[in-house]
Amino acid sequence: MKVKVAINGYGTIGKRVADAVRLQEDMEVVGVTKTKPDFEARLAVERGYKLYVAIPENVNRFEEAGIEISGTINDLLAECDVVVDCSPGKVGASNKPLYEKAGVKAIFQGGEKKDVAEVSFSTLANYDAAIGKDFVRVVSCNTTGLSRLLATVRRAGNIRKVRATMLRRVVDPKEDKKGLVNGIMPDPVRLPSHHGPDVQTVMPDINIITTAFKVPTTLMHVHAVSIEMPEVNADDVLAILENEPRLMLVSAEEGFTSTARIIEYARELRMRYDLFENVIWKESVAYNDGELFVTQAIHQESIVVPENVDAIRAMFELADKEESIRKTNKSLGIA
Ligand SMILES: NC(=O)c1ccc[n+]([C@@H]2O[C@H](COP(=O)([O-])OP(=O)(O)OC[C@H]3O[C@@H](n4cnc5c(N)ncnc54)[C@H](OP(=O)(O)O)[C@@H]3O)[C@@H](O)[C@H]2O)c1
């Protein structure tokens, strides 16, 4: 029996989660939703997804546009075991009563507050916490990037404290309602940023403080991370990082001099130039006077995709952590 998965919100994250779920042998996509009958709705149908209308009052608009629909969100909820809510930030919480009424499990994304779900989730940090749960929140792209890194570094020794500065892409590439700002914007200005407490939703014992800036790029985020830990050897840490498939080690010497070059590589490697892995610059991994330094780049549009797939497995107890990671990685080409 395959777990029946609905995707509520076929946008940047939703379309990627749908395609990833489709690749799994133990789950299937029963339908996706849109509120607007635009080209993305038409593409969903062309790709073979059953399309449902997320806001029932909009059904006429789809009919007028000649886009084939299979019903509304309420019909879709009657068909599924779990809904992956990929609606815009804060909208997921307002959708939750629908899921409760339909008696289906739900996964929310990082744009929601933590109290939308029973548990905040990041595979390497706390897979087991989602086992059997009904409501799970996959943490944001930045939090996923930090949590994965810290969960892996912790294999080398105890982490005393973490300080991270994040340079965040200002918007996603498709955005045309707000644009690039010709400047570097402290965001938030009041420190620290919310990302540290968000990491603590999946790794409560980590002492972490973060700062964040928006920078005029759409491609990726970059994190400069300093991790205070007792005597470790940078080469040993590097070996541990290289061994974790959800991290990709690259080198400036080999031409990876910026996120632009990383994305150029991804364009050759993957559909939609998705990089599901944290991309870590090898040369950045250094240990000095009790602190480990790491610089990593995060492809915001795709990094949470494997975590959504793993969250489904944990919630339905389809596999333990290692098996789920192995299956998800294999299906997505994470080597
Ligand atoms: N993009 C990122 O970098 C990123 C990274 C990690 C996590 N996240 C989180 O993932 C979530 C989704 O973000 P996104 O970037 O994928 O947003 P997005 O590209 O704007 O897509 C949102 C989708 O939700 C649909 N939608 C709008 N109102 C809805 C409603 N009331 N009910 C159901 N669906 C609705 C939209 O359909 P229409 O287009 O038809 O209106 C659209 O397909 C947010 O919580 C965000 O914080 C985003």
The ligand as a MOL file (V3000), in Angstrom:
LIG
                    3D

  0  0  0     0  0            999 V3000
M  V30 BEGIN CTAB
M  V30 COUNTS 48 52 0 0 0
M  V30 BEGIN ATOM
M  V30 1 N 10.8200 29.4710 -1.7090 0
M  V30 2 C 11.6860 29.2100 -0.7570 0
M  V30 3 O 12.8230 29.6080 -0.8480 0
M  V30 4 C 11.2790 28.4060 0.4380 0
M  V30 5 C 12.2500 27.6130 1.0510 0
M  V30 6 C 11.8780 26.8260 2.1510 0
M  V30 7 C 10.5960 26.9110 2.6630 0
M  V30 8 N 9.6890 27.7400 2.0540 0 CHG=1
M  V30 9 C 8.3430 27.7690 2.6220 0
M  V30 10 O 7.4930 26.9630 1.8140 0
M  V30 11 C 6.1750 27.5060 1.8000 0
M  V30 12 C 5.7690 27.7370 0.3490 0
M  V30 13 O 6.6470 28.6970 -0.2100 0
M  V30 14 P 6.8480 28.8200 -1.7850 0
M  V30 15 O 8.1020 29.6140 -1.9720 0
M  V30 16 O 6.7310 27.4930 -2.4250 0 CHG=-1
M  V30 17 O 5.6140 29.7300 -2.1660 0
M  V30 18 P 5.0250 30.0010 -3.6490 0
M  V30 19 O 6.0430 29.7170 -4.6740 0
M  V30 20 O 4.4150 31.3540 -3.5760 0
M  V30 21 O 3.8690 28.9130 -3.8090 0
M  V30 22 C 2.7300 28.9420 -2.9940 0
M  V30 23 C 1.6560 28.0690 -3.6210 0
M  V30 24 O 0.5370 28.0330 -2.7450 0
M  V30 25 C -0.6600 28.2970 -3.4850 0
M  V30 26 N -1.6200 28.9430 -2.6040 0
M  V30 27 C -1.8860 30.2620 -2.4350 0
M  V30 28 N -2.8570 30.4360 -1.5130 0
M  V30 29 C -3.2060 29.2060 -1.0810 0
M  V30 30 C -4.1530 28.7170 -0.1490 0
M  V30 31 N -4.9340 29.5340 0.5560 0
M  V30 32 N -4.2330 27.3680 0.0440 0
M  V30 33 C -3.4560 26.5220 -0.6470 0
M  V30 34 N -2.5480 26.9220 -1.5590 0
M  V30 35 C -2.4200 28.2470 -1.7760 0
M  V30 36 C -0.2230 29.1340 -4.6640 0
M  V30 37 O -1.1220 28.9120 -5.7350 0
M  V30 38 P -1.4040 30.0540 -6.8080 0
M  V30 39 O -0.0830 30.3960 -7.4250 0
M  V30 40 O -2.3390 29.4000 -7.7640 0
M  V30 41 O -1.9990 31.1950 -6.0330 0
M  V30 42 C 1.1530 28.5530 -4.9700 0
M  V30 43 O 1.0360 27.4430 -5.8150 0
M  V30 44 C 6.2310 28.7570 2.6850 0
M  V30 45 O 5.9060 28.3810 4.0060 0
M  V30 46 C 7.6870 29.1470 2.6320 0
M  V30 47 O 8.1040 29.9070 3.7300 0
M  V30 48 C 9.9930 28.4570 0.9320 0
M  V30 END ATOM
M  V30 BEGIN BOND
M  V30 1 1 1 2
M  V30 2 2 2 3
M  V30 3 1 2 4
M  V30 4 1 4 5
M  V30 5 2 4 48
M  V30 6 2 5 6
M  V30 7 1 6 7
M  V30 8 2 7 8
M  V30 9 1 8 9
M  V30 10 1 8 48
M  V30 11 1 9 10
M  V30 12 1 9 46
M  V30 13 1 10 11
M  V30 14 1 11 12
M  V30 15 1 11 44
M  V30 16 1 12 13
M  V30 17 1 13 14
M  V30 18 2 14 15
M  V30 19 1 14 16
M  V30 20 1 14 17
M  V30 21 1 17 18
M  V30 22 2 18 19
M  V30 23 1 18 20
M  V30 24 1 18 21
M  V30 25 1 21 22
M  V30 26 1 22 23
M  V30 27 1 23 24
M  V30 28 1 23 42
M  V30 29 1 24 25
M  V30 30 1 25 26
M  V30 31 1 25 36
M  V30 32 1 26 27
M  V30 33 1 26 35
M  V30 34 2 27 28
M  V30 35 1 28 29
M  V30 36 1 29 30
M  V30 37 2 29 35
M  V30 38 1 30 31
M  V30 39 2 30 32
M  V30 40 1 32 33
M  V30 41 2 33 34
M  V30 42 1 34 35
M  V30 43 1 36 37
M  V30 44 1 36 42
M  V30 45 1 37 38
M  V30 46 2 38 39
M  V30 47 1 38 40
M  V30 48 1 38 41
M  V30 49 1 42 43
M  V30 50 1 44 45
M  V30 51 1 44 46
M  V30 52 1 46 47
M  V30 END BOND
M  V30 END CTAB
M  END
